[in-house]
Amino acid sequence: MSPAYDVIVIGLGGMGSAAAHHLSARGARVLGLEKYGPVHDRGSSHGGSRITRQSYFEDPAYVPLLLRAYELYDDLERATGQEIATLCGGVMVGRPDSRPVAGSLRSAREWDLPHEMLDAAEIRRRFPTLAPADDEVALFEAKAGLLRPENTVAAHLRLAGRQGADLRFEEPMTRWEPYGEGVRVHTARHSYTAGQLVICPGAWAPELLADLGVRVTVERQVMYWFQPGGGTGPYRPERHPVYIWEDAAGTQVYGFPAIDGPEGGAKVAFFRRESVPTTPDTIDRTVREEEVRTMADQVSGLLPDLPGRFLKAATCMYATTPDEHFVIARHPAHPESVTVACGFSGHGFKFVPVVGEILADLALTGATAHPIGLFDPARLTGRA
Ligand SMILES: Cc1cc2nc3c(=O)[nH]c(=O)nc-3n(C[C@H](O)[C@H](O)[C@H](O)COP(=O)(O)OP(=O)(O)OC[C@H]3O[C@@H](n4cnc5c(N)ncnc54)[C@H](O)[C@@H]3O)c2cc1C
């Protein structure tokens, strides 16, 4: 008896919804299983906005994937009419040797990406809300901006559904096993068979991919919205860039223009600030006053007017690998039938559609033309 599906995708968050779209677009019979409802706020793909940029300070190896992700985000907007990307420009601010500045410059030069270097006076002139110290500079990138995560997930789910994918919500996988040439997946309701399994577990990686042998740390991260002292006028996306700022002590903060109307404020957060490891089941979703004060103090070092009035905060999870690079590969223990995508370490959203494309390549052909060598789990498990 042949399996009912070609591919089962576990987790329909950022990565899994993109995989379900790309797989079903190529004619595969897809079953998608998701623990919660469509587009939820219990994982890593919510909160209204995500930064996207091309001059990538984490590693120049990400740049070709970003260029492809930009094309695919365009296609996604066109195919669904969803508003997803706002390319308002972005500044990476800090001392010249800070990671955001030096790393972004390295990628920009290596890949010949359009960018401008601004000194402190020029930053203040171009972006009056920003008050950098005299020894700080910025790399400005016109193509940087923001993505709307909820609309992205909704758009991928809509296309996948239209293309015939069978998407089942509130139906978590409880376990799976090899079955003939393929796999069998169990939920509390049914079991399903398929030739291929694609696991996109987000912060549930320690639970669903323990056998991978990669240490994924789940981090509680908080997003804060403030109403700027002088109102949101100067923070509108037509006038205001996204920003990542590293201060002299090495602390990184990032933020967005005001995209939620005059009373919606502007969002800001710490980037990869040390936090107590947590789990999806035990994460503390309450944000304390003291945390709000710490955020306000820190961001006022670059945007003195931003923390006028605190509006709200929300928690989210990073699923971080030891070197902060992703894991995207065939499962080393099940290389014929299982593909994994995890450990996006707080910077995966801008890659969502290209990760979907890569996962479809791997599941349907066993290989991809995209450069994913950096994401091989063997680098972290010593199995190379
Ligand atoms: C505060 C914050 C800010 C960020 N900022 C940026 C940014 O500016 N730029 C950027 O590029 N990235 C950013 N990121 C990172 C980015 O959002 C994540 O890398 C990305 O959303 C991860 O997608 P995912 O599919 O791996 O996880 P998720 O979207 O969480 O998807 C995993 C899914 O698996 C489901 N699931 C779990 N267990 C099961 C099961 N047993 N059966 C079925 N389904 C299951 C979950 O319910 C969930 O829907 C940020 C993340 C956070 C938290």
The ligand as an SDF file (V2000), in Angstrom:
LIG
                    3D

 53 58  0  0  0  0  0  0  0  0999 V2000
   11.3020   38.5900   19.7040 C   0  0  0  0  0  0  0  0  0  0  0  0
   11.8010   38.0150   18.4110 C   0  0  0  0  0  0  0  0  0  0  0  0
   12.3200   38.8640   17.4690 C   0  0  0  0  0  0  0  0  0  0  0  0
   12.8370   38.3820   16.2690 C   0  0  0  0  0  0  0  0  0  0  0  0
   13.3100   39.2630   15.3500 N   0  0  0  0  0  0  0  0  0  0  0  0
   13.7320   38.8260   14.1600 C   0  0  0  0  0  0  0  0  0  0  0  0
   14.0910   39.7550   13.1530 C   0  0  0  0  0  0  0  0  0  0  0  0
   14.0240   40.9680   13.3360 O   0  0  0  0  0  0  0  0  0  0  0  0
   14.5130   39.2640   11.9610 N   0  0  0  0  0  0  0  0  0  0  0  0
   14.5750   37.9210   11.6990 C   0  0  0  0  0  0  0  0  0  0  0  0
   14.9680   37.5470   10.5900 O   0  0  0  0  0  0  0  0  0  0  0  0
   14.2140   37.0160   12.6390 N   0  0  0  0  0  0  0  0  0  0  0  0
   13.7910   37.4450   13.8510 C   0  0  0  0  0  0  0  0  0  0  0  0
   13.3840   36.5400   14.8040 N   0  0  0  0  0  0  0  0  0  0  0  0
   13.5360   35.1060   14.5680 C   0  0  0  0  0  0  0  0  0  0  0  0
   12.4290   34.5050   13.7370 C   0  0  0  0  0  0  0  0  0  0  0  0
   11.1880   35.0700   14.0730 O   0  0  0  0  0  0  0  0  0  0  0  0
   12.4510   32.9950   13.9470 C   0  0  0  0  0  0  0  0  0  0  0  0
   13.7480   32.5140   13.5720 O   0  0  0  0  0  0  0  0  0  0  0  0
   11.3870   32.2670   13.1310 C   0  0  0  0  0  0  0  0  0  0  0  0
   10.1240   32.8330   13.3670 O   0  0  0  0  0  0  0  0  0  0  0  0
   11.3960   30.7960   13.4960 C   0  0  0  0  0  0  0  0  0  0  0  0
   10.4100   30.1070   12.7480 O   0  0  0  0  0  0  0  0  0  0  0  0
   10.1170   28.5690   13.0600 P   0  0  0  0  0  0  0  0  0  0  0  0
    9.2410   28.0740   11.9830 O   0  0  0  0  0  0  0  0  0  0  0  0
   11.4200   27.8790   13.3060 O   0  0  0  0  0  0  0  0  0  0  0  0
    9.3630   28.5740   14.4730 O   0  0  0  0  0  0  0  0  0  0  0  0
    7.7310   28.8130   14.7790 P   0  0  0  0  0  0  0  0  0  0  0  0
    7.2630   29.8420   13.8470 O   0  0  0  0  0  0  0  0  0  0  0  0
    7.6190   28.9700   16.1950 O   0  0  0  0  0  0  0  0  0  0  0  0
    7.1360   27.4450   14.2680 O   0  0  0  0  0  0  0  0  0  0  0  0
    7.2550   26.2100   14.9540 C   0  0  0  0  0  0  0  0  0  0  0  0
    5.8810   25.5790   14.9530 C   0  0  0  0  0  0  0  0  0  0  0  0
    5.9230   24.2180   15.3640 O   0  0  0  0  0  0  0  0  0  0  0  0
    4.7030   23.9520   16.0330 C   0  0  0  0  0  0  0  0  0  0  0  0
    4.8410   22.7000   16.7940 N   0  0  0  0  0  0  0  0  0  0  0  0
    5.5710   22.4760   17.9100 C   0  0  0  0  0  0  0  0  0  0  0  0
    5.4490   21.2010   18.3090 N   0  0  0  0  0  0  0  0  0  0  0  0
    4.6530   20.5780   17.4150 C   0  0  0  0  0  0  0  0  0  0  0  0
    4.1650   19.2350   17.2810 C   0  0  0  0  0  0  0  0  0  0  0  0
    4.4660   18.2740   18.1590 N   0  0  0  0  0  0  0  0  0  0  0  0
    3.3390   18.9570   16.2400 N   0  0  0  0  0  0  0  0  0  0  0  0
    2.9820   19.9160   15.3460 C   0  0  0  0  0  0  0  0  0  0  0  0
    3.4270   21.2010   15.4310 N   0  0  0  0  0  0  0  0  0  0  0  0
    4.2440   21.5150   16.4490 C   0  0  0  0  0  0  0  0  0  0  0  0
    4.5260   25.1740   16.8970 C   0  0  0  0  0  0  0  0  0  0  0  0
    3.2270   25.3170   17.3940 O   0  0  0  0  0  0  0  0  0  0  0  0
    4.9190   26.2790   15.9160 C   0  0  0  0  0  0  0  0  0  0  0  0
    3.8050   26.7560   15.1950 O   0  0  0  0  0  0  0  0  0  0  0  0
   12.8450   36.9890   16.0230 C   0  0  0  0  0  0  0  0  0  0  0  0
   12.2840   36.1170   16.9650 C   0  0  0  0  0  0  0  0  0  0  0  0
   11.7630   36.6260   18.1470 C   0  0  0  0  0  0  0  0  0  0  0  0
   11.1890   35.6800   19.1330 C   0  0  0  0  0  0  0  0  0  0  0  0
  1  2  1  0
  2  3  1  0
  2 52  2  0
  3  4  2  0
  4  5  1  0
  4 50  1  0
  5  6  2  0
  6  7  1  0
  6 13  1  0
  7  8  2  0
  7  9  1  0
  9 10  1  0
 10 11  2  0
 10 12  1  0
 12 13  2  0
 13 14  1  0
 14 15  1  0
 14 50  1  0
 15 16  1  0
 16 17  1  0
 16 18  1  0
 18 19  1  0
 18 20  1  0
 20 21  1  0
 20 22  1  0
 22 23  1  0
 23 24  1  0
 24 25  2  0
 24 26  1  0
 24 27  1  0
 27 28  1  0
 28 29  2  0
 28 30  1  0
 28 31  1  0
 31 32  1  0
 32 33  1  0
 33 34  1  0
 33 48  1  0
 34 35  1  0
 35 36  1  0
 35 46  1  0
 36 37  1  0
 36 45  1  0
 37 38  2  0
 38 39  1  0
 39 40  1  0
 39 45  2  0
 40 41  1  0
 40 42  2  0
 42 43  1  0
 43 44  2  0
 44 45  1  0
 46 47  1  0
 46 48  1  0
 48 49  1  0
 50 51  2  0
 51 52  1  0
 52 53  1  0
M  END
$$$$
